């Protein structure tokens, strides 16, 4: 299964495998003006839907993160199993999508590697919605 690589920029490329991803149109890299902290999650999701280089799973996970985002804390607090269930994909696919969204600069893990005090389990994941390519950190 050979993959065709289409360079978008020096740091990123889109792989075409059996029509799973379509070639991305030229991405608009103009800085974004955040209208309000409360409305940022909706603005972020509209920008995600305009991107042509994301798969269905990536768009579904982004939608779940948008709905889980809290405007007071400015982050989405959700377990990976819950994220996968709401997005309609497997837990492994959700992990892969979260890593890809992080690589693209669309989310940032706020509490990466933190554990619940006194327990060997990891804390619930928290993600902040960002758009690194367009100046929103």
LINCORDA-V427054 format. One record per backbone hydrogen bond with DSSP energy under -0.5 kcal/mol. NH is the residue of the N-H (numbers start at 0). CO is the residue of the C=O. If there is no record, write none. Layout:
{{NH	CO} {NH	CO}}
This chain:
{{3	15} {5	3} {5	13} {6	4} {7	11} {8	11} {11	8} {13	5} {15	3} {16	14} {19	16} {28	26} {31	133} {33	31} {34	32} {39	35} {42	38} {43	39} {44	40} {45	41} {46	42} {47	43} {48	44} {49	45} {50	46} {50	47} {58	54} {59	55} {60	56} {61	57} {62	58} {63	59} {64	60} {65	61} {66	62} {67	63} {68	64} {69	74} {70	68} {73	69} {74	69} {75	126} {76	67} {76	74} {77	75} {77	124} {82	78} {83	79} {84	80} {85	81} {86	82} {87	83} {88	83} {93	89} {94	90} {95	91} {96	92} {97	93} {98	94} {99	95} {100	96} {101	97} {102	98} {103	99} {104	101} {105	100} {106	100} {107	127} {109	107} {109	125} {110	125} {113	110} {115	120} {118	115} {122	113} {126	75} {127	107} {129	105} {129	127} {130	135} {131	104} {133	130} {134	131} {135	130} {136	134}}
